[in-house]
Amino acid sequence: MSYINLHTHQFTDRHDILEIVNQYPREFDATIPHYSIGIHPWYIVEDRIDEDLAIIESKLTLENCLAVGECGLDKRIEVPFELQINVFEKQLLLAEANKKPVIIHCVAAFQEVIDIKKRLKISIPMIIHGFSKNLETAQQLLNNGLYLSFGKYLLRNPELESVFKNIPDDRFFLETDTIEEGIREVYQLAAQYKNIDVETLQAQVSQNFHQVFSH
């Protein structure tokens, strides 16, 4: 694979891209070759949590399921935060039991994610997708063993260049999430920021992928 797209909601089925396509338990598509599956905090429905978790658990044993997620915490939505924590923790424990990495949606709750990781003694890789914050927050997450994935905000916010430049080469991924631009455009800008060619960047992300997803 020439490109790895860590997190996308749009399956393009291109032969030169390995895409981890986000799937929801109730909208599962078995024809997608590589995917993550999880309960997004925006879409928690309290009376079907157990059913959704059972669907997730049934998919985690399949070879095509590469990760749990996206799941996580979001302080800017109306879903009660304690409920979000409960659902997030249950998904982390499923991921831990099945040795699958976790792709995390996190809004204004980075310390809580770190605290939960420590309290539950989570050992599988945890990746914050769509990272858009400052270097201090990035460093805090890296110091606690998390990985960071960049995409939308790398393209949209020039101030993120200085943050991305300082992320260790073995601790980042690239993604498109829901943006119209393709993963090639993300790679081109990321390579420019890292002052390397795209082929070198592809090799680095591939190495990171094998390190995390062969856990």
N, C-alpha and C positions, 0 to 999 in steps of 0.2 A: 504493500500500500504506500502510495506517495504522500498521502495526507491522512491525518487522524483528526476527526471532529469529535471532541470529547462529549459534547452535549448539543443536540439539535432536536427541534420539533418537526423538521421537514426531511423526509426520507427522499433522497435524490437517486439512489441506486446507481451511483457512478463507480466504475470498476477501480478507479485510482483513489477512492476515498473510503476509509473505514469510519462509518458513522455510528455513534452510540445514540440511537433514536430514543427520545423520551416516550415512555408508554405509561398509561394510567390503567389501573386494574380493570375498570369497567369498559375500556375501549381498546382491549388488547388485540393486536394484529400479529398472528403467528407467522406471517410471510416476511416480516422484517428480519434481516439476518443478524443484526447486532442491536441490542437495546438495553436500556435500564428500565426498571419498573418501580413505582413508588407512589405514595400518597403525598401530593403537594399540599403545603399548609393552606393554600387558598381554597382547596377543594375537599377539605375534611367534612364529611357528613357523619355526624356522631352516631346515628343509628345503624350505620353500615361499616364501621371501622373494622370490626372483627371479620366480616366477610371479605373486605378489601385486603386485609392482612393475610387471610387464608389464600387468596388468589396470588398475592405476591410470593408467599412461601412456596406455592406450587410451581412457580416459574423459576425460582432461584436455583433449582437443580438442573435446569436446562442449559445446554452448552451455549446457546445464543444469548442468554441473559448474562451480561457482563457486569452489571452493577445494580445496586439499590438506589432509587431516586428518580426524579429529584424529590427530595424530602427536606424538611428543615424547619426553620423558625422565622417568623416575620412579625415584627412589632407594629407594623403599619397597616394591619388588617383587623377586621372585627372579630375574627375567630378567637375565642378565649385563649390566652397565651398558655395557661396550664394544660389545656386540651392539646394544643400544638406540641408542647413538650412531651406529653404522654404518647402521642402518636409517633413523634420523632424517635423517642427512646425505643419503642417497640420495633421500629424499622431498623434501628442500629443493632439491636440484639439479633434480629433475623439475619442481618448482613454478617455479623460476627460469627453466628452459628454456621453460616454457609460460606464463609471466607470470600465474600464479595465486597469490593470497594463501594463507597457511598458517594453519590453526587448530591451536593447540598445547596439548597436555596437558603440564603441567610440575609435578612434585612434588619440591621440595628440590633443584632443579638449574637455578635461574635463571641463575647465573653461567655455567654450561656452555652454556646456550642462547645467551647473549650472545657468548661466545667463539666458538662455532661460526658464528654469524651473521657475525662479523668475519672469521674465517679463510676462510670460503667466499665472502666478499664478496657476501652475499645482499642483493639490492636490492628484492625484492618485499615487500609488507607481511606482517608476522608478528604474529599476534594470540594473546595468552595467554588462553585461555578459563577461565571459572570462577575469576577472580582472588579471592583471599581473604587476602592478606598485608598487611603494614603499608605506611605511606606511603613509608618509605625504600626498600623493595623496588620499589614502584610507580615511584618516581622514577628508580631505576636502570634499569628497563626502558624507561620513557618516554625517558630521556636517550639510550638506544641505539636509538631509533626504533621500538620495539614499541608495539602497541596493547593495550588491556586490555578484556576482556569480563566483565560482572558478571551474576549471576543467583542461583543457589542460595544462596550465602553472603551476598549482600546481604539476602535475605529471612531467613536464619537467624541472622546474627550482627550485632547492633546496633552493635558496635564498628567495623564496616566503613563506617558512615555518614561518619565523619570522613575516611576515605581517599577514598571516592567523591566527596565534596564537592570535594576538591582535585585531582581528575583533570581536565585541560583538556577543554573541551567537544568538541574535535575529535579526541580520542584514545580514546574508549570506545565499546563496544557493549553490548547487553543480550541475554540468552539465558535459556533454561529448562533446557537439558541434559536431565537425567532426572527433574526434580522434577514433582510432580503439579500444582502451581500453573501457571496459564497466563501467557503473556507480558504480558497486560494488568496482572496483579498486580505483575510486576517493574517495568513502566513507571510504575505508580502510585506505588510506593515511591521509585523513582529520581527522579521528578519532585518528590516531597515533599522528598527530600534536597537536590536542586539548587535548591529553592525556585522552581520554574517550573511552568507548567501542562503537562498531558500533551501537548497539541497542539504546544507549543514543543519539548518533548523529542522528539516524533516527527519534527519537521522537522530537528532537530539530528542524530539518529541516521541519518535518511535522507541527509542531507548527508555524514555520515561514510562511509556505505555507498557512495555514488557516488564518493567520493574514493578509497576503498580498492579497490573492486571494478571500477572502470573503469581500473585501473592499466595 
